[in-house]
Amino acid sequence: MCVKMFSCLLKGLVGLNLLDVSGNLFSAVPRHLPPSVQQLYLSNNSFSGLHEGSFEGFHNLKYLRLSHCGLQSEGIHPQAFNHSSLVELDLSYNQLTTIPTVPTTLQYLYLEANKIRGDVITH
C-alpha cells in the first residue's frame, strides 16, 4: 500500500522530464519524486526552508524554480543546491537577505524582489 498519495501517483512516470507543482500547499519539497525530472517548478508554495537533502535523488536536475515561496536565507542549508547539473535557479520574490551558496555550473540565477543588501562578491 502506498502511504504518500502524491508520490504514488507519480511513481510509474520513470521518463518524466518536467514536473510543475507550482501554486499548491506544499510546506516542504515533495519526497520520492521521479529521479528523471530535469525541470522542477515549485513556485507559489510555502516552504519553511530547504535542508541539505531537499533535492536528493535528482541527479539530472537542471531547472529549479522556487519563486514566491516565502524562503528566508537562514532557512536554506548551504548544501541545498549542491547539484553539479543545475543550470537555472529561480529564487525571485522571496525573503532572502543574502545570496545562498549555488553551484559553479549555474548559468541563470534569478534573485529579483528579495531583501538582499550590500555588495555582490564573486570568487
Secondary structure, DSSP 8 states (H G I E B T S, - for coil): --S-HHHHHHTT-TT--EEE-TTS--SS--SS--TT-SEEE--S---S-B-TTTTTT-TT--EEE-TTS--BGGGB-TTTT--TT--EEE--SSB-SS-----TT--EEE--SS---S-----
